[in-house]
Amino acid sequence: MRVIAGSARRLLLKTPEGMETRPTTDRIKETLFNILQPDIPGCHFLDLFSGSGAIAIEALSRGAAQAVLVENHPQAISCIRQNLSSTRLSDRAKVMEGDVFACLKRLEGQDQPFDLVFMDPPYGQGLEQKVLRQLRDSSLIDSHTRIIIEASKDTDFSWLASEGYELVRDKQYKTNRHVFAVRKED
């Protein structure tokens, strides 16, 4: 796995061993960032269930002003720190170790909402809906925040509207998908 573009272009990234994380392939990551590129420069990026940190690192490499990476597995946290160091992007990143829901509470009350939120939770546990429910009424997002969820191809998102979100785009791949959503304005 590598950084696709930007200041850290072509640098290799470490990934945690085992099956705890599913690194996003370079091809899917490139497609995702082709979609997001107009929103990346200067943005504040939140990466939930960060794994190796590759998504947030790609955003930083492409010009994001700041990224917050949230992960709870110690081996993945170690990879994130090593990857941020080797790409020389540590100064614009904040790594939070712990449960996503507790970390979101700790982030509450920051100066401005995130511009982009990316999450790649473990599949089949319904965490997408729980995270969006917590974010909906928080100060961490507003109606301009784009939320991207990486999920298995068969994950049901019919609940988005009832949770206060609008589906903007659903990009399907062979085995998974990226769902783009925004919070509905009141």
N, CA, C and O of each residue as an XYZ file, in Angstrom:
744
protein
N       0.847     -1.163      0.000
C       0.000      0.000      0.000
C       0.901      1.237      0.000
O       1.962      1.250      0.623
N       0.454      2.273     -0.712
C       1.266      3.476     -0.856
C       0.386      4.713     -0.841
O      -0.839      4.628     -0.933
N       1.042      5.873     -0.722
C       0.350      7.140     -0.867
C       0.263      7.417     -2.361
O       1.271      7.329     -3.062
N      -0.918      7.749     -2.858
C      -1.152      7.888     -4.297
C      -0.642      9.219     -4.847
O       0.000      9.245     -5.898
N      -0.920     10.326     -4.150
C      -0.593     11.649     -4.700
C      -0.240     12.629     -3.594
O      -0.440     12.353     -2.411
N       0.285     13.767     -3.995
C       0.583     14.841     -3.061
C       2.002     14.816     -2.551
O       2.888     14.224     -3.168
N       2.217     15.466     -1.413
C       3.564     15.647     -0.868
C       4.235     14.340     -0.469
O       5.463     14.265     -0.465
N       3.471     13.319     -0.137
C       4.033     12.024      0.273
C       3.877     10.968     -0.823
O       3.960      9.769     -0.556
N       3.655     11.416     -2.035
C       3.408     10.514     -3.162
C       4.449      9.400     -3.259
O       5.648      9.628     -3.103
N       3.965      8.213     -3.515
C       4.746      6.990     -3.730
C       5.368      6.394     -2.476
O       5.977      5.326     -2.549
N       5.234      7.050     -1.330
C       5.795      6.471     -0.113
C       4.953      5.275      0.314
O       3.724      5.309      0.255
N       5.632      4.224      0.741
C       4.944      3.007      1.165
C       4.431      3.162      2.586
O       5.050      3.830      3.415
N       3.289      2.534      2.858
C       2.676      2.572      4.173
C       2.644      1.179      4.773
O       2.450      0.190      4.066
N       2.837      1.111      6.082
C       2.734     -0.160      6.798
C       1.266     -0.433      7.099
O       0.474      0.497      7.250
N       0.909     -1.702      7.184
C      -0.440     -2.085      7.583
C      -0.341     -3.073      8.736
O       0.609     -3.852      8.807
N      -1.308     -3.047      9.634
C      -1.288     -4.010     10.744
C      -1.434     -5.437     10.218
O      -2.153     -5.685      9.250
N      -0.750     -6.356     10.864
C      -0.878     -7.761     10.475
C      -2.207     -8.318     10.961
O      -2.808     -7.786     11.894
N      -2.659     -9.382     10.332
C      -3.881    -10.048     10.763
C      -5.097     -9.555     10.013
O      -4.989     -8.810      9.039
N      -6.249     -9.981     10.479
C      -7.503     -9.701      9.794
C      -8.339     -8.633     10.503
O      -9.502     -8.428     10.152
N      -7.760     -7.955     11.492
C      -8.499     -6.928     12.223
C      -8.836     -5.727     11.338
O      -9.874     -5.092     11.520
N      -7.964     -5.419     10.385
C      -8.205     -4.285      9.487
C      -8.264     -4.787      8.052
O      -7.681     -5.817      7.714
N      -8.983     -4.037      7.210
C      -9.077     -4.337      5.784
C      -8.578     -3.108      5.043
O      -9.367     -2.207      4.759
N      -7.288     -3.045      4.720
C      -6.794     -1.846      4.047
C      -7.528     -1.601      2.726
O      -7.774     -2.529      1.956
N      -7.868     -0.349      2.486
C      -8.494      0.037      1.225
C      -7.457     -0.101      0.129
O      -6.354      0.431      0.257
N      -7.783     -0.802     -0.946
C      -6.807     -1.004     -2.023
C      -6.449      0.328     -2.671
O      -7.226      1.282     -2.634
N      -5.263      0.376     -3.263
C      -4.815      1.606     -3.922
C      -5.789      2.046     -5.008
O      -6.036      3.240     -5.181
N      -6.335      1.092     -5.732
C      -7.264      1.429     -6.822
C      -8.545      2.091     -6.279
O      -9.006      3.093     -6.828
N      -9.110      1.535     -5.215
C     -10.323      2.106     -4.619
C     -10.002      3.447     -3.974
O     -10.788      4.389     -4.071
N      -8.841      3.536     -3.312
C      -8.426      4.790     -2.687
C      -8.258      5.883     -3.744
O      -8.645      7.030     -3.518
N      -7.691      5.534     -4.879
C      -7.519      6.506     -5.958
C      -8.878      6.985     -6.480
O      -9.061      8.179     -6.719
N      -9.820      6.072     -6.657
C     -11.166      6.450     -7.103
C     -11.824      7.376     -6.078
O     -12.414      8.393     -6.442
N     -11.718      7.019     -4.802
C     -12.299      7.838     -3.739
C     -11.725      9.254     -3.772
O     -12.476     10.226     -3.698
N     -10.415      9.376     -3.881
C      -9.801     10.704     -3.842
C      -9.987     11.482     -5.135
O      -9.898     12.709     -5.127
N     -10.238     10.810     -6.228
C     -10.629     11.535     -7.443
C     -11.974     12.233     -7.218
O     -12.199     13.335     -7.717
N     -12.858     11.586     -6.469
C     -14.162     12.173     -6.142
C     -13.999     13.319     -5.139
O     -14.632     14.366     -5.279
N     -13.148     13.119     -4.128
C     -13.014     14.087     -3.034
C     -12.057     15.242     -3.316
O     -12.096     16.250     -2.611
N     -11.207     15.120     -4.320
C     -10.113     16.078     -4.514
C     -10.520     17.548     -4.430
O      -9.785     18.321     -3.815
N     -11.645     17.987     -5.007
C     -11.983     19.416     -4.897
C     -12.195     19.884     -3.451
O     -12.058     21.072     -3.157
N     -12.530     18.952     -2.549
C     -12.817     19.311     -1.159
C     -11.625     19.154     -0.220
O     -11.711     19.546      0.943
N     -10.523     18.594     -0.691
C      -9.399     18.249      0.182
C      -8.540     19.454      0.603
O      -8.292     19.611      1.798
N      -8.080     20.302     -0.312
C      -7.154     21.366      0.109
C      -7.731     22.236      1.230
O      -8.811     22.814      1.100
N      -6.980     22.312      2.332
C      -7.369     23.138      3.471
C      -8.446     22.563      4.362
O      -8.863     23.228      5.311
N      -8.915     21.355      4.099
C     -10.032     20.801      4.869
C      -9.581     20.250      6.221
O      -8.400     19.990      6.452
N     -10.560     20.082      7.095
C     -10.370     19.402      8.371
C     -11.020     18.031      8.213
O     -12.215     17.927      7.938
N     -10.216     16.979      8.390
C     -10.570     15.613      8.022
C     -10.637     14.740      9.273
O      -9.717     14.748     10.091
N     -11.716     13.998      9.417
C     -11.874     13.057     10.524
C     -11.922     11.653      9.958
O     -12.754     11.351      9.102
N     -11.025     10.787     10.437
C     -10.924      9.407      9.972
C     -11.239      8.479     11.145
O     -10.438      8.334     12.069
N     -12.410      7.857     11.095
C     -12.853      6.960     12.158
C     -12.577      5.512     11.772
O     -12.723      5.135     10.609
N     -12.178      4.701     12.751
C     -11.774      3.314     12.493
C     -10.607      3.359     11.491
O     -10.676      2.749     10.424
N      -9.556      4.073     11.839
C      -8.487      4.455     10.910
C      -7.624      3.319     10.376
O      -7.049      3.452      9.296
N      -7.517      2.217     11.090
C      -6.667      1.127     10.610
C      -5.219      1.569     10.512
O      -4.609      1.901     11.529
N      -4.657      1.581      9.316
C      -3.263      1.998      9.109
C      -3.121      3.513      9.003
O      -2.008      4.039      9.026
N      -4.246      4.213      8.888
C      -4.210      5.663      8.711
C      -4.082      6.091      7.265
O      -3.940      7.281      6.986
N      -4.130      5.146      6.340
C      -3.870      5.438      4.925
C      -4.808      6.484      4.329
O      -4.374      7.296      3.511
N      -6.069      6.483      4.715
C      -7.028      7.428      4.137
C      -6.722      8.848      4.614
O      -6.653      9.771      3.802
N      -6.540      9.029      5.917
C      -6.214     10.360      6.434
C      -4.865     10.834      5.916
O      -4.701     12.017      5.618
N      -3.903      9.937      5.806
C      -2.579     10.296      5.288
C      -2.681     10.744      3.835
O      -2.016     11.696      3.427
N      -3.506     10.065      3.063
C      -3.725     10.487      1.673
C      -4.317     11.893      1.641
O      -3.904     12.722      0.830
N      -5.285     12.165      2.520
C      -5.895     13.499      2.582
C      -4.851     14.552      2.961
O      -4.801     15.620      2.352
N      -4.023     14.259      3.957
C      -2.977     15.198      4.363
C      -1.970     15.422      3.239
O      -1.556     16.553      2.984
N      -1.583     14.349      2.576
C      -0.630     14.446      1.469
C      -1.159     15.329      0.349
O      -0.394     16.003     -0.341
N      -2.483     15.318      0.176
C      -3.116     16.102     -0.886
C      -3.513     17.512     -0.450
O      -4.121     18.254     -1.221
N      -3.169     17.882      0.783
C      -3.376     19.266      1.191
C      -4.389     19.531      2.276
O      -4.706     20.692      2.534
N      -4.914     18.502      2.929
C      -5.803     18.742      4.068
C      -5.025     19.514      5.133
O      -3.844     19.250      5.356
N      -5.682     20.456      5.782
C      -5.018     21.270      6.802
C      -4.737     20.462      8.059
O      -3.705     20.638      8.707
N      -5.665     19.574      8.395
C      -5.559     18.827      9.639
C      -6.341     17.528      9.486
O      -7.336     17.466      8.764
N      -5.871     16.487     10.184
C      -6.619     15.229     10.232
C      -6.601     14.696     11.654
O      -5.589     14.761     12.352
N      -7.736     14.172     12.060
C      -7.846     13.461     13.330
C      -8.116     12.003     12.980
O      -9.055     11.689     12.249
N      -7.274     11.113     13.516
C      -7.390      9.686     13.241
C      -7.793      8.983     14.525
O      -7.132      9.136     15.553
N      -8.869      8.217     14.474
C      -9.389      7.527     15.649
C      -9.297      6.017     15.419
O      -9.807      5.489     14.431
N      -8.636      5.340     16.354
C      -8.447      3.889     16.239
C      -8.311      3.321     17.643
O      -7.812      4.001     18.539
N      -8.754      2.070     17.849
C      -8.645      1.496     19.186
C      -7.716      0.292     19.289
O      -7.452     -0.159     20.404
N      -7.213     -0.243     18.198
C      -6.316     -1.397     18.268
C      -4.869     -0.921     18.394
O      -4.396     -0.167     17.543
N      -4.153     -1.350     19.448
C      -2.778     -0.895     19.676
C      -1.835     -1.121     18.491
O      -1.008     -0.260     18.193
N      -1.948     -2.265     17.814
C      -1.071     -2.543     16.671
C      -1.347     -1.553     15.528
O      -0.418     -1.093     14.865
N      -2.619     -1.233     15.305
C      -2.972     -0.263     14.269
C      -2.477      1.129     14.650
O      -1.992      1.863     13.789
N      -2.590      1.506     15.924
C      -2.102      2.810     16.392
C      -0.607      2.921     16.119
O      -0.131      3.964     15.671
N       0.125      1.862     16.384
C       1.566      1.851     16.119
C       1.844      2.074     14.629
O       2.735      2.843     14.270
N       1.081      1.402     13.767
C       1.226      1.587     12.310
C       0.924      3.024     11.905
O       1.652      3.614     11.108
N      -0.151      3.585     12.454
C      -0.526      4.965     12.128
C       0.629      5.903     12.463
O       1.020      6.731     11.640
N       1.173      5.773     13.671
C       2.266      6.667     14.100
C       3.497      6.501     13.210
O       4.135      7.487     12.841
N       3.830      5.257     12.868
C       4.972      5.016     11.974
C       4.714      5.617     10.593
O       5.604      6.231     10.005
N       3.487      5.438     10.070
C       3.156      5.964      8.742
C       3.165      7.486      8.731
O       3.635      8.089      7.767
N       2.658      8.111      9.774
C       2.683      9.577      9.845
C       4.120     10.080      9.914
O       4.462     11.088      9.297
N       4.952      9.380     10.661
C       6.360      9.774     10.774
C       7.091      9.620      9.438
O       7.807     10.525      9.010
N       6.907      8.474      8.785
C       7.641      8.225      7.528
C       7.186      9.140      6.397
O       7.950      9.411      5.471
N       5.946      9.615      6.468
C       5.441     10.538      5.436
C       5.654     12.004      5.828
O       5.348     12.911      5.054
N       6.177     12.223      7.026
C       6.434     13.568      7.560
C       5.144     14.403      7.647
O       5.143     15.597      7.346
N       4.070     13.765      8.057
C       2.779     14.450      8.162
C       2.266     14.519      9.603
O       1.137     14.952      9.835
N       3.073     14.102     10.558
C       2.655     14.057     11.965
C       2.221     15.404     12.508
O       1.337     15.471     13.361
N       2.831     16.485     12.026
C       2.552     17.815     12.577
C       1.132     18.298     12.280
O       0.644     19.214     12.942
N       0.464     17.695     11.296
C      -0.905     18.102     10.964
C      -1.931     17.038     11.342
O      -3.091     17.102     10.934
N      -1.483     16.057     12.129
C      -2.365     14.948     12.492
C      -2.471     14.818     14.002
O      -1.516     15.060     14.741
N      -3.655     14.431     14.434
C      -3.885     14.113     15.843
C      -4.389     12.678     15.876
O      -5.399     12.355     15.250
N      -3.689     11.821     16.602
C      -4.073     10.418     16.718
C      -4.765     10.224     18.061
O      -4.216     10.544     19.116
N      -5.983      9.694     17.998
C      -6.739      9.415     19.218
C      -6.915      7.912     19.359
O      -7.455      7.249     18.473
N      -6.450      7.387     20.486
C      -6.551      5.955     20.733
C      -7.736      5.692     21.650
O      -7.820      6.237     22.751
N      -8.646      4.851     21.182
C      -9.782      4.492     22.019
C     -11.018      4.204     21.196
O     -11.000      4.239     19.966
N     -12.080      3.921     21.905
C     -13.385      3.646     21.313
C     -13.856      4.870     20.519
O     -13.736      5.999     20.995
N     -14.383      4.655     19.332
C     -14.833      5.752     18.469
C     -15.847      6.638     19.179
O     -15.759      7.863     19.091
N     -16.795      6.052     19.872
C     -17.860      6.826     20.508
C     -17.315      7.709     21.635
O     -17.736      8.856     21.783
N     -16.383      7.179     22.423
C     -15.754      7.972     23.485
C     -14.900      9.089     22.885
O     -14.895     10.210     23.392
N     -14.185      8.785     21.814
C     -13.342      9.800     21.161
C     -14.196     10.916     20.558
O     -13.820     12.087     20.619
N     -15.335     10.561     19.979
C     -16.228     11.592     19.438
C     -16.703     12.521     20.554
O     -16.801     13.731     20.353
N     -16.995     11.968     21.717
C     -17.398     12.809     22.855
C     -16.265     13.742     23.261
O     -16.497     14.912     23.567
N     -15.030     13.220     23.264
C     -13.878     14.048     23.650
C     -13.631     15.169     22.634
O     -13.137     16.236     22.999
N     -13.969     14.934     21.375
C     -13.768     15.957     20.336
C     -14.835     17.055     20.370
O     -14.630     18.134     19.813
N     -15.958     16.789     21.014
C     -17.074     17.734     21.073
C     -16.594     19.104     21.556
O     -15.763     19.194     22.459
N     -17.121     20.164     20.950
C     -16.801     21.524     21.383
C     -15.583     22.133     20.721
O     -15.145     23.216     21.111
N     -15.022     21.453     19.719
C     -13.882     22.054     19.020
C     -14.340     23.284     18.242
O     -15.539     23.526     18.103
N     -13.387     24.058     17.738
C     -13.668     25.350     17.118
C     -14.585     25.291     15.910
O     -15.461     26.143     15.757
N     -14.401     24.310     15.059
C     -15.188     24.252     13.830
C     -15.526     22.811     13.488
O     -14.823     21.889     13.901
N     -16.611     22.612     12.728
C     -16.959     21.240     12.326
C     -15.953     20.707     11.299
O     -15.259     21.473     10.630
N     -15.894     19.402     11.196
C     -15.050     18.780     10.182
C     -15.682     18.995      8.812
O     -16.906     19.036      8.682
N     -14.841     19.130      7.796
C     -15.318     19.254      6.420
C     -15.628     17.885      5.829
O     -16.607     17.716      5.102
N     -14.779     16.910      6.152
C     -14.936     15.551      5.641
C     -14.783     14.564      6.793
O     -13.875     14.679      7.616
N     -15.683     13.601      6.832
C     -15.606     12.515      7.809
C     -15.593     11.221      7.012
O     -16.478     10.977      6.193
N     -14.580     10.392      7.258
C     -14.483      9.089      6.610
C     -14.548      8.031      7.702
O     -13.918      8.166      8.751
N     -15.311      6.981      7.447
C     -15.327      5.865      8.392
C     -15.339      4.536      7.647
O     -16.004      4.374      6.624
N     -14.587      3.600      8.192
C     -14.523      2.244      7.657
C     -14.653      1.277      8.833
O     -13.690      0.611      9.212
N     -15.869      1.208      9.409
C     -16.052      0.357     10.596
C     -16.052     -1.123     10.243
O     -16.225     -1.493      9.082
N     -15.857     -1.970     11.253
C     -15.985     -3.410     11.009
C     -17.353     -3.695     10.386
O     -18.364     -3.117     10.785
N     -17.363     -4.581      9.417
C     -18.590     -4.895      8.688
C     -19.564     -5.697      9.548
O     -19.164     -6.449     10.436
N     -20.845     -5.516      9.260
C     -21.888     -6.346      9.831
C     -22.231     -6.085     11.287
O     -22.892     -6.916     11.909
N     -21.807     -4.958     11.856
C     -22.090     -4.684     13.264
C     -23.022     -3.487     13.458
O     -23.350     -3.137     14.592
N     -23.451     -2.858     12.364
C     -24.356     -1.721     12.470
C     -23.720     -0.463     13.033
O     -24.425      0.452     13.457
N     -22.404     -0.407     13.041
C     -21.711      0.750     13.621
C     -21.916      2.030     12.820
O     -21.875      3.125     13.381
N     -22.135      1.903     11.515
C     -22.361      3.084     10.675
C     -23.535      3.912     11.216
O     -23.429      5.127     11.384
N     -24.631      3.243     11.478
C     -25.830      3.929     11.953
C     -25.601      4.534     13.337
O     -26.037      5.655     13.600
N     -24.925      3.808     14.219
C     -24.669      4.307     15.566
C     -23.774      5.547     15.534
O     -24.011      6.505     16.271
N     -22.753      5.530     14.686
C     -21.857      6.686     14.576
C     -22.615      7.891     14.020
O     -22.495      8.998     14.544
N     -23.393      7.675     12.961
C     -24.139      8.793     12.369
C     -25.173      9.344     13.348
O     -25.435     10.546     13.362
N     -25.749      8.486     14.150
C     -26.715      8.951     15.159
C     -26.015      9.862     16.167
O     -26.561     10.891     16.564
N     -24.798      9.478     16.582
C     -24.061     10.313     17.542
C     -23.603     11.622     16.889
O     -23.640     12.677     17.523
N     -23.179     11.556     15.642
C     -22.706     12.762     14.954
C     -23.836     13.749     14.658
O     -23.619     14.961     14.661
N     -25.026     13.240     14.406
C     -26.148     14.060     13.934
C     -26.371     15.312     14.776
O     -26.559     16.395     14.222
N     -26.356     15.189     16.069
C     -26.645     16.315     16.948
C     -25.387     16.911     17.575
O     -25.471     17.694     18.521
N     -24.233     16.543     17.051
C     -22.981     17.037     17.630
C     -22.519     18.310     16.914
O     -23.053     18.685     15.870
N     -21.530     18.949     17.494
C     -20.917     20.128     16.873
C     -19.802     19.729     15.896
O     -19.173     20.596     15.289
N     -19.559     18.436     15.746
C     -18.455     17.957     14.910
C     -18.765     18.021     13.422
O     -17.854     18.022     12.593
N     -20.059     18.076     13.081
C     -20.451     18.174     11.676
C     -21.522     19.254     11.526
O     -22.164     19.659     12.495
N     -21.690     19.703     10.299
C     -22.820     20.573      9.964
C     -23.373     20.110      8.622
O     -22.966     19.066      8.113
N     -24.284     20.864      8.052
C     -24.925     20.423      6.805
C     -23.974     20.470      5.607
O     -24.321     19.992      4.527
N     -22.780     21.041      5.788
C     -21.794     21.084      4.702
C     -20.776     19.947      4.795
O     -20.025     19.706      3.850
N     -20.752     19.257      5.919
C     -19.811     18.155      6.120
C     -20.187     16.981      5.228
O     -21.327     16.517      5.239
N     -19.206     16.504      4.451
C     -19.429     15.293      3.641
C     -18.952     14.098      4.440
O     -17.828     14.077      4.942
N     -19.817     13.104      4.553
C     -19.502     11.889      5.289
C     -19.395     10.750      4.288
O     -20.279     10.549      3.456
N     -18.303     10.015      4.381
C     -18.065      8.891      3.480
C     -17.950      7.632      4.329
O     -17.157      7.572      5.268
N     -18.744      6.639      3.989
C     -18.744      5.379      4.722
C     -18.286      4.275      3.781
O     -18.885      4.060      2.727
N     -17.230      3.580      4.163
C     -16.814      2.399      3.412
C     -17.509      1.207      4.065
O     -17.408      0.999      5.274
N     -18.207      0.437      3.255
C     -19.014     -0.658      3.784
C     -19.021     -1.823      2.810
O     -18.631     -1.685      1.651
N     -19.470     -2.971      3.297
C     -19.626     -4.111      2.398
C     -20.719     -3.770      1.393
O     -21.581     -2.930      1.651
N     -20.668     -4.428      0.262
C     -21.606     -4.140     -0.825
C     -23.060     -4.348     -0.405
O     -23.957     -3.667     -0.902
N     -23.290     -5.291      0.512
C     -24.666     -5.617      0.892
C     -25.159     -4.874      2.139
O     -26.241     -5.180      2.642
N     -24.393     -3.908      2.645
C     -24.826     -3.138      3.817
C     -26.051     -2.301      3.460
O     -26.076     -1.615      2.439
N     -27.054     -2.369      4.311
C     -28.303     -1.640      4.105
C     -28.169     -0.209      4.627
O     -27.796      0.001      5.781
N     -28.471      0.761      3.785
C     -28.456      2.168      4.183
C     -29.833      2.807      4.012
O     -29.931      4.030      3.902
N     -30.887      2.010      3.990
C     -32.239      2.548      3.824
C     -32.644      3.438      4.998
O     -33.609      4.193      4.882
N     -31.948      3.370      6.101
C     -32.225      4.135      7.311
C     -31.661      5.556      7.280
O     -31.981      6.350      8.165
N     -30.842      5.897      6.305
C     -30.179      7.206      6.287
C     -31.144      8.377      6.491
O     -30.896      9.235      7.339
N     -32.223      8.425      5.737
C     -33.167      9.545      5.828
C     -33.805      9.626      7.207
O     -33.983     10.721      7.741
N     -34.150      8.485      7.790
C     -34.792      8.502      9.109
C     -33.827      8.945     10.211
O     -34.263      9.361     11.285
N     -32.542      8.861      9.955
C     -31.534      9.332     10.918
C     -31.142     10.788     10.664
O     -30.312     11.340     11.385
N     -31.742     11.416      9.633
C     -31.468     12.826      9.388
C     -30.385     13.100      8.365
O     -29.792     14.179      8.360
N     -30.120     12.127      7.495
C     -29.075     12.278      6.482
C     -29.644     12.108      5.079
O     -30.652     11.435      4.863
N     -28.966     12.734      4.149
C     -29.330     12.613      2.740
C     -28.226     11.851      2.008
O     -27.047     12.181      2.135
N     -28.612     10.841      1.252
C     -27.662     10.099      0.432
C     -27.298     10.962     -0.765
O     -28.173     11.386     -1.520
N     -25.998     11.222     -0.940
C     -25.523     12.063     -2.030
C     -25.005     11.205     -3.185
O     -25.199     11.531     -4.356
N     -24.339     10.100     -2.830
C     -23.739      9.247     -3.845
C     -23.491      7.870     -3.258
O     -23.234      7.732     -2.062
N     -23.569      6.861     -4.097
C     -23.282      5.491     -3.688
C     -22.380      4.880     -4.755
O     -22.854      4.463     -5.812
N     -21.089      4.829     -4.476
C     -20.104      4.315     -5.434
C     -19.841      2.847     -5.115
O     -19.297      2.519     -4.061
N     -20.232      1.968     -6.038
C     -20.107      0.524     -5.844
C     -18.824      0.002     -6.498
O     -18.444      0.427     -7.589
N     -18.177     -0.918     -5.809
C     -17.015     -1.630     -6.325
C     -17.361     -3.120     -6.361
O     -18.509     -3.487     -6.110
N     -16.401     -3.972     -6.665
C     -16.681     -5.407     -6.741
C     -17.185     -5.973     -5.418
O     -18.180     -6.697     -5.390
N     -16.503     -5.648     -4.323
C     -16.840     -6.276     -3.044
C     -17.313     -5.295     -1.979
O     -17.839     -5.715     -0.948
N     -17.139     -4.013     -2.207
C     -17.567     -3.040     -1.208
C     -18.072     -1.774     -1.886
O     -18.251     -1.737     -3.104
N     -18.300     -0.733     -1.082
C     -18.858      0.499     -1.631
C     -18.481      1.684     -0.755
O     -18.102      1.523      0.405
N     -18.591      2.876     -1.331
C     -18.477      4.121     -0.579
C     -19.819      4.835     -0.664
O     -20.311      5.134     -1.752
N     -20.396      5.100      0.485
C     -21.656      5.817      0.575
C     -21.341      7.242      1.047
O     -20.693      7.430      2.076
N     -21.797      8.229      0.299
C     -21.557      9.643      0.604
C     -22.866     10.222      1.116
O     -23.909     10.075      0.478
N     -22.810     10.882      2.270
C     -24.023     11.436      2.872
C     -23.725     12.805      3.477
O     -22.578     13.133      3.780
N     -24.773     13.587      3.643
C     -24.694     14.869      4.356
C     -25.865     14.925      5.329
O     -26.908     14.307      5.117
N     -25.661     15.678      6.395
C     -26.765     15.875      7.351
C     -27.779     16.822      6.745
O     -27.420     17.865      6.200
N     -29.043     16.456      6.841
C     -30.106     17.318      6.324
C     -30.188     18.586      7.148
O     -29.995     18.563      8.363
N     -30.475     19.689      6.484
C     -30.660     20.939      7.215
C     -32.024     20.904      7.878
O     -32.993     20.374      7.335
N     -32.070     21.489      9.077
C     -33.345     21.512      9.818
C     -34.330     22.468      9.213
O     -35.446     22.605      9.715
